[in-house]
Amino acid sequence: MSKTKIIHIIIIVLGILFVSASAFHENMWFDESYSVAIASNYSLSEIWEIGGHDVHPILYYWMLNIVGTLTGNSILMFRLFSVLAIAILGIIGYTHIRKDFGENVGLVFSFFAFFMPTNIIYASEIRMYTWGMLFVVLLGIYAYRLYKDSNNIKNWILFALFSICSAYTHYYGLMAAGLMNLLVMIYFITKAIKAKKWIPELTKFIIQGVIEVLLYIPWVLTLFTQMKQVESGFWIQKKSFFDTAFDIFLFQFTGNLDNNEYISNNIGIFFGLFIISAIFFIIGSNKDKIKKDWIVPATSVAMYILVIIGAVAVSNYMNRAILYARYMLVTTGLLLIAISYIIGKYGSKKLIITILAITVIVGTLINYKVMLNNYDESNQEPIQYLKQNIKEGDIIIYKNVGGGFIISTVFSEFDSYFYNAENWGVEEAYKAFGRNYHTVNNLEFLNNYYGRIWFIDANDYSMQETATSRFNDIKVLETQRFEVKYKGYPYTFSLTQKGE
């Protein structure tokens, strides 16, 4: 075994340990609570029905349901399932990327898979992003293998399989699959035109394409339903294209998004510009070679950019913002292929070592912050407080601030009510939170209720004040406020008594 292979295997082992380091906790934020709730409470057919009212496809929820069935709905196992996708992504650097593009390219890809900021932060999140990234990378690999060897039936089968998996995992995966299929089709049509005859590859493409369409048709009606729901209201705030592009750039090189900051933006800007400058330097120093070897990096970057353009086009069509930095995680693997290809194949040894050294420094700083946040004792204080004080027959009421949904997931045996004052069209989608969960547009259901009520507030909204101003017979018994590190959720618990 060569020295490079040994180093590659060591990177994979250390990388898996590295991204796993922050996974051993049971905290959740809103999106994770949705994943846990729908996967834990319902069958595969019910997930299809309820998930059809959400804003994502359902393959990941199905997969999570199977994991939950096998592990007793363990939060830790749910997290490690996301880590597994990153682990496989890193291993693919050895099993696929190395074989297709060379030892250095495979090694650099595996390294980036484990040590790039976004991969570190989202490796253990109970969401579909790491699996979406994995499926899209595999889709790209088998598109390339069809380009190199279109006679291998295995390549056709796996290309179709990962197209479907990508499309059923995330809508950015659907766009990536559509674009990749279009690219493959154009390539074989061009090949047929040059040959001036029909070629067998076109027949194979049509067969696998028909299979893909037939397998996705059951979800198409749901897709249009979801698009209608997004048209009527969606949480992503509209920004200028420049601001969104800058968000995506920062996100790729820091993992920072919205109010969650893992490293200084200035460090991320330096890191990102350093990587980009190194790539342009390598390209400039190897122009003649790269001119003959452009297909992999160029098409990988093109796919990444075209997904952004597609999201912008859909946003304009629906007059709703759907382009969001976190969603680009699904196609980040394609970007890593392009970066790894140029750096690994054409970068000097010293430059490669410098790039990887800076990457591991930035990645370690980020992982340290992630672990500090994930393992802070404050994270479980709200849960422990409620466990010690909630009683049989109590009900929970909260507004749309995420925290209450998390509580309703953990305390699913208690009746919980989401006060949907803005009338978001979420009643069907939020059935994911269980059979004791209810969506209400007003507080009239309390007219005939007497007993203890827990109001869960966050940020600047007070459910308790809203309720006490509406009902004179609600008495506040106790109030506790908590500031948790994980995702920065603030909680205010107000225990009240309605009536005697």
Buried (B, 14 or more C-beta within 10 A) or exposed (E): EEEBBEEBBEBBEBBBEBBBBBBEBBBBBBBBBBBBBBBBBBEEEBBBBBBBBBBBBBBBBBBBBEBBEEBEBBBEBBBBBBBBBBBBBBBBBBEBBBEBBBBBBBBBBBBBBBBBBBBBBBBBBBBBBBBBBBBBBBBBBBBBBBBEEBEEEEBBEBBBBBBBBBBBBBBBBBBBBBBBBEBBBEBBBEBBEEEEEEBEBBEBBEEBBEBBEEBBEEBEEBBEEBBEBBEEEBEBEEBEEEEBBBBBBBBBBBBBBEEBBBBEEEBBBBBBEBBEEBBEEBBEEBEEEBEEBEEBBEBBBBBBEBBBEBBBEBBEEBEBBBBBBBBBBBBBBBBBBBBBBBBBBBBEEEBBEBBBEBBBEBBEBBBBBBBEBBBBEBBBBBBEBBEEBBEEEBBBBBBBBBBBBBBBBBBBEBBBBBBBBEEBBBBBBBBBBBEBBBBBEEBEEBEEEEEBBBBBBBEEBBBBEBBBEEBEEBEBEEEBEBEBBBBEBBBBBBBBBBEE
